[in-house]
Amino acid sequence: MQPLLEMRNIHKAFGATKALQGVDLRVHSGQVHILVGENGAGKSTLMKILTGVHPPDEGEIFFQGRPYAVSNPKEALRAGIAMIYQEFNLALDLPVHANLFLGHELSSFGIMRAQEQQILTRKIFALLEADIDPGAPVRRLGVAQRQLVEIARALSCNAKVIIMDEPTAALSDKETRKLFETIRSLRDQGVGIIYISHYLEEFGEIGDVYTVLRDGEKVGSGDIASATPQDLIQMMVGRKIEELYPRHERVMGDVLLSVRGLRSPNGTENVSLEVRAGEIVGIAGLVGAGRSEMMRALFGLDPAQVDELQIQRVTVIPPTPRKMLRHHVGLLSEDRAGEGLAQTLSVQTNITLSIPKKVSRFGIVSSSKGRELTARLIHDLGIKVESPDQKINQLSGGNQQKVALARLLGAEALVSLLDEPTRGIDVGSKVEIYRLIDALAREGKGVVMVSSYLPELFGMCDSLYVMARGRLSRKYTIHEIDPDGVMALATGLSKGDNSKEDNSNPRVRPVFQNRKN
C-alpha cells in the first residue's frame, strides 16, 4: 500500500552539528504515527523540513505519490500538511475565527466574510465538543482554550496530514479525551496524523505505529501494539532505565513554609498549606483550577493578602519576590519561555541573574565567580551546552528546564516552588529532574510541585493537596488518597475526606509506578 507521505534518507546539518542522518518516515492514510525521541533527537528538525522551514541537505519527500518540496509553512498548508506547534502561534488581539482562517481567509472582493467564518468555526468546535466563542479575542482565552484554537485551525484547512506537537500538554483529562475522539474521527476519514508527545501512556491509546529518533538517527519503528513503554524509553535514551521515579529514604524535619488564608484577585481563595524540611508536596488539579495563580500569589508575583506567611518561623507579609528570594524561596514558572528564562541571554547570565551578591566582589559583578558557579551547576545537573556563554534559546527544552532549576540551586533555595517542572521535556530529562528533586528533599529542602500528570505526583510526592476553583483541599499523605480521590476533589464530586481505610492497597496505581509503599 502506497504511503500518503514518505520521507526518504533525510539529512540535515547546522554547521558541524548533524541534526538528521538518513532518517526515513512513512505515514499512511488513516494512520496515527507516533514520533518519539528525547529533546534534541531531531523530531522538530524533521517536521520543519516537512513544513518548509528548512530545506533538507539530502533526501527525498513524496506526498500523495508525487515529489513534494515547499519553501515555507504556508505552501505546506496549501499542499495539505498542517502543523500544530507546542508553543502557541496565535494572533492574540484577533478574534478566534480570524485565527482559524488566518492566511486562507474567506473573502469577497478583498472583504473578509466574518459571519461565514464564525459559522464554520462553530462547526469545527462542535466536532471538538468545545464551547468557545468564535468572536472572542484570543487574548481572553485560557491556556487550554488556546490549544484547542490551534487544533481547530489545523482542522479548518482540510489537511491530509496533521502534525501534532505535544497537543495535550495544556489540556485537562476531559479535554484530552475529546481530542483523542477527534483524532480517531480524523483517522477514520483517511487523515494521516503525526503525533509527537512525551506522555508514553498516550501512545497505546491513540497510536498505530511508531518511529524513534536518537541523536538525529532513526533507531526503531514498528507497530505500537508490539512495544512496551520500557522498550520505547530504552530506544530513546540508549540505555535501560530501571526506575522512572527515584525514591530514597527521606527524613521529615521542621516546617519550612507555613501559609494561612492566602487570597488574591487572580482567583486564589483562602489557601492554606505547609511544607516541611525534606518533604515533596504535590499540588494536583485540573487545568484552570488556579494552581499556577496560587503559586504566583504565594511568591508575590501577583498582589496577594495573607493572614499568616512564615518562612522558618519568620513572618513575611505581604509576599514579594524580593522578600521571598531573601528568605530562600524560589519559583520555577510554568511559562519557561516567557517568564522562567531570559531567552536571548546566556546560560551563565540566567543562572546568576537572581544572585548578584554571590558573584560579586566589592559590589562589582565578577565574571570569574559567575563562571565558576555556572560551571559547577552545569556539571552537577548534566546540562548539555557548548559553553556558559551559549544563549538559552539555542538549548533544547530539557536543558532549558535544567538551567531554570540551576538558578534555584545557585540561589540556595530552602523551598522550591516548581510549577509543571517536567512539562514538554523528554523522558531522559524527566528522570534527571526527578532525581534532582529527590536529592533536594534528601538534603532537607522543601519542594512544592504543581503537575497536571498524576503518575508524576504519586511517584514523587510525600503529600498532596488538590485544587479546585481557586481553593485548596486539606493535606493528604500520599498513601491516604488515590487517583480516583484526586479526581473526585478536582471535579467537585467530593468535598470531604477522600482517605482510604486500607492505605496499603490503593485502588488505582499510576502508569510506570514502581515505588514501594
N, C-alpha and C positions, 0 to 999 in steps of 0.2 A: 504494500500500500504506500503510495507516494506521500511523503510528509507535506504538511501545509507549509512549514518553514524548515529550512535546513541551512545550518552554518557549518562550513567545512574548513578544517585546518586553519583556524583564525589565529593570527599572530599580531601582537601589538607591543611596542616598546616605547617608553618615555625616557629618552636619554639612555643611560646604562641599565635602567630598570625594565626587565621583561615582564610586562603585566599579563600577557597571554602568550602561551606557547603551544600552538597546534590544537586548539580547542574545537571540538565538534558538538553540535547541539541540534537535535531533531524534535520538532513539535508537530503532532498530528492534529487534524480537526477533531473536535470533541474530546480533547485530552487536557488534563491539568498536569503540567510538567513542573516538578519541584526542582528549583535550582538552589543548591546549598553550598556553603563554604564559609570559612572564617572571614572577618573583615580583612580586606587586602588580598583575598584569594583570586579576584578577577571578575566577580559577578557583575559589579557595576560597570566595569570597562567593557565587558561583553555586551551588556544591554545598551551602553552608549554607542557602541558600534552599530548595533541593530537599529537604533533610533536616529542615526545620522549625526550624533555629536562628535564622534571620532571616526576617521576612515581606518580600515584595517591595513596593516603593513603587508600582510599576506592573507590568502584565503578567499573563499567564495561564499556568497549567500544566495539562496534560492527561496522565493516566496510564491506560493501557488503555482509551482512548476516552472517559474521564469526567473532569470537572473534579477537580482534585487540590489539596487545601490541608491542611497539617498544621502543628501548633504546636510540635512537638518531635521529636527523633530517634526516640523510642520509638514515636510514632504513625507515622512514616515506615517504621520496621521492620515494624510490624504491617500496613501497607499493601502492603509488598513491595519497599521500597527500602532497601538496606543500604549502609553506607559503611565502608571500611577506611581509617583515618586514618594519615597519615605518622608522627605521634607516637603511641606506644603508649598504649592506653587500657584497661589491664588491671588487675584486682584482684590484686596480686602475692602476697598471702597465701592466696588461694583456689586450689583445685586447678584443673587445666586444664579438666576437664569442666564445672565450675561457671562458669568464664569463658565457655565456649561458649554456655551456656544462660542466662546472666545476663539477667534481665528477661523471659524466657519459659521458666522452669524447668518440668521435668516433675514434677508433684506430685500427690499424692492426699491429700485431707483436710488440706491445708497441709503435708504432709511430702514433701520432695524425694525423687524416685526416683533416687538417686545411681547405682545399679547400671545402670539403663536408660540414664542419661545417658552413663555410661562406655562402654557398648556402642556407642551411636550415635556417640560421639566417635571411637572406634577406626575405625568405618566411614568417617568423614569423613577422618581422617588416612590411611587406606588409599587413598582417592581421591587425596590429595596425595602419596602414597608417602613419608609422613613417619613416622619412628619416635619418637613422643613418648608418654610415659606419661600417660594421662588423669587419673590420681590424683596426679600430682606437683604440688607448689605451683609456680605460675608464676615465683616469685622464683628458683627453682633453674635456670631455663632461660636459655640464651644469647640474644643479640640475634636471631639468625636464627630460632631456635625460637619466640621470642615473636611475630615477624612471622607465622609460619605459624599460630600460635594465632589471631591477628587474622583471617587469611584464613579459617580453619576456622569461626570464629564467624559470619562472614557466610554461609558455606555452610549452616550449621545452621538458618538462618531460611527456607530455600527462597525466597529473594528472587528477584523477577522482573528487578530492576535492581540491579547491584552496582557501586558506585563504588570504584575502587582508586586511592589517592593514594600514589604512589611505592612500590608494593608490593615492588619488587626492590632497594630502596636498601640493605637489610641482608642480602640473600641472596647466597650463592655462585653461581657459574655453573651448577653442577649443580642447585641448588635453584631457580634461575630457570627452567631448562629444564622442571623438574617443574611449576612454576607455570604456564608457558605451555601445557603439555599440559592442565592443569586448566581453564584459560581456554578453550581450544579445545573441550574437552568440554562446558563450560557453554554456550558459543555454539551447539554442535550441539543442545543441549537447549532452545534458544529463549531463553536468558537474555540480556538486554542488559547490556553491560559499558561503563562509562565509565572510561577508563584515563588517569590523569594521571601523566606521567613527564617527567624532563629527559634521559633517555637516548634520544636520537633514533634510534639504531640498532635499538632495540626495536620502533619503530613499524611498519616494513615487515614484521617477522616476525609481529607479533601483531594489528596494526590493520586495520580495513576502511575506515573513513572518519576524517576529522579535522575539528576546529574550532580555529581560532587566535584567542586573545584578546590585545588590546594596549590598555593604559590603559582597561580597562573596556568596550571595544567589540569586536565580532566583526569581524575583518579578513580572514578567509579560511576556506574549508571546501571539502571535496571528497573524492574517493577517495584513499586513502593511496598507491595504486599510481601515481598521476599526479603525485606531489610528491616532489621530492628533498629530502634534509636541508638543503641550502643554501636551497631555497625556503622551508622552514619557519622557518629561522633568520632570514631576511630579513623574513618576515611578523611574527615575534615581536618583533624589535628595531627594525624600521622602517628598517633600513639593511643594506647588504651587508657581511658580514664576510669579508674576503679570507683571513685567516689565523687559524685557531682556536687553534693553539699557536704563540705567538711564539717565534722562535728567532734570537737575536743572538749575535755572537761573544763568547765568554767566555774569560777567561784564568785558568787554574787556578793557585792560589798554594800557600802552605804549609798543612800540616794544622792545622785549627782545633780539631777534636774527634777524639779517639782513645779507643776503648773496647776493653778486652780482658777476657774472662771475666766478663761481666755475667750474674748469675743472681738469681732472685727466687722466693719461694714462689708468686707469681702465675702461674708456668708458664714464665718466661723461663729458658732453659738455655744457659749458656756462650756468650753473644752477644759477637761482636767486630765492630766497624765503625769506619770513619774517614770524616771529611768534610773536604774541602779548601776553602780560600777560593775563591769563585767557582764552586762545584760544587753541582748539584742531585742529591741521592742519593735514589733511589726504593726503597721497601720494598713488594714485591709479596707475594701470598699469599692463600689462601682465607680466608673468614670463619671465625673461631675458631682461626686459626693462631697467634695470640699477638702480633700486630703492635702493637695498642694497649697490651697489657700490657707489652711491651718498652719502648715509649715512656714509659709511666708509671714503670717501674723506672728507666730512664735519667735521668728528670727528678727522681726521688726522691719521687714521689707514693706509690709502693708501696715497702715495705722491700726493699733490694737489697744484694747483696755484689758486689764487682768487684775483679778483680786489678789493673787499671790503668784510670784515667779521667783524661785530660789535656785541658784546655781552653787552647789557646795555650801548650802545654808546661808548664802549671801543673797539678800533681796535685790532684784534687778527690775525696777519698774520706772517707766514703761520700757519694753524691749526695743532696742535699736541695733542695727548691725554693728555699730562701733562698740556698744556695750557687750553684745554677745561675743564678739571676737575677743574683746579684752578679757572676758571670763572663760575663754577657751571653748566656745561653742561654735561649730562651723556648719555651713549649709551647702549641700550639693543640690543645685537646682535641677528640676525636671527638664527645663529648657536649656540643654547643654550648649547649643549653638548661639541662642540669643542672650542668655543670662549667665550660664555657667562658666564660659571661657571667652576671652578676647581673641577672636578667630584670626585676626591679622597680626597678632603679636607672637613673640617666640615662646617656646616651651618654658624657658627659664623665666621670662617676664611673668607668665601666667602663674607659675609655681610660687614666685616670690612677691607677687603683687600685694597680697594682704599681710605680709610680714616684713615691712621695710626695716624695722629695728633689728631684726635678726641678720640682715645682710648689709648693715650699715656700719661705718666707722666714723665716730665723731660727727654724726648726723649726715654723712655723705655715703650714698649707696656704693658698696664695694662690689665690683664685678667679680672679683676672685671669690668672695664669700658666697655670692649668689650662685656662681658656677659650681662651687664645691658642694653646696646643699643640693642643687639640682642634680648633679651627677650621682650623688648618693641615692636620692629618691628614684631616679631613672633606673638605677641598678636594682634597688630593693623591690620595685614594682614591676620590673621587666618591661619597661616602656620601650617600644621599638621606634627609635628616632635616629636620624643621621647625625644630629648634633643638638645641644641645648638651644642653639640659635634657630632651629627649624621652626617655621610658623605652624600654629595649631591647625589651620585649615588644610595643611598638607598631610595630616595624620589620619589613620583610619578611625572609625568611631570608637572601637575598643580602646585604642591608645589615647584618644582624647579623653575618654572617661577616666583612664588611669591618671592622666595629668590633673584632672579635676580633683581626684582623690589624693594625689600627691600634695596638692595645695593645702588640703586639710591636715595631712600628716606633717607638712612643714610648719604649719601654724600650731602643731602640738595640741589639737583639739581634744578635750576631755570627753565631749559629747559631740557626735557627728550626726547631723540631720540629713539623711540620704533620701532624696525624692526620686524614685524609679532609677536606682543606680545601675541596672543592667539592661534598660530598655534599648533595643536596636543594636545590640552588640552580639558577637558570635559566642558559641558555646565555650570555646577555649578561653576567651577573655572573661566570660562569666565565671568560670571555675576559678580563675586567678583572683577576680574581685571578691568572690565568696571567701576564698582563703584569707584575703586581706581583711575583710570584715570580721571573720572569725578570730584572726590574730589581734585585732584591735580589742575585741571583747576579752580575750585571754590576758591581755596586758592591763585589764582593769578599766578600760574605757567604756563609755556608754554609747550605744548606737540606736537611733530611731530610723526605721526603714519603711518607707512607703513603697508598696508594689501592687500592681494590678494582677500579678501572677501568683496565684495561691500556692502552687507547689514550692515556689521560692520562699514564701513566708513560712510555710510549715517545715521546710527543710533547714532554714537558717535561724529562726527566732526562738527565744525563750518564752516570750509572752506576746499577747496580741490584743489590739484594740480594733474595733470595727466602726467605720464612719458611715453615716447616712444623713444626707441633707444638713451638713454642717455640724452635726452632733456626734460625739464620740461615745461608744459603749463603755461599760466598765472594763477593767483589765482582766484578761483571762490568761492563765498559764497555757502553754501550747498543747498540753495534754487534756485540758478541760473542754476544748472546743474542736470541732472538726469542720471540714469544708461546707457541709450542709448547714451547720450552725452559723457559719460566717455569712453564707448567702441569705439565710433567714433574717439575720440582723441587717445586712446591707440593703435588702429589698423592703424592709419594714414589716415582714411577715411575723417577726418576733421582736419584742421589745424587752423581754425579761431575761431570765437566766438560761443560757444555752449549754450549761455544763452537762457532762455525761456521768451516769452512775459508775460506769466501768471505764476508767481513764486509760486502761492499758490496752483497750481494743477499739480504736477509732473505727467508725462505720465506713469511712471513705479514706483511702490513702492516696496522696497526690502522685502524679506521674513522676517517675525517676526517684521516688522517695527511697532512701537507703540508710537513713539514720536510725539509731537504736533509741527506743523509748527509755 
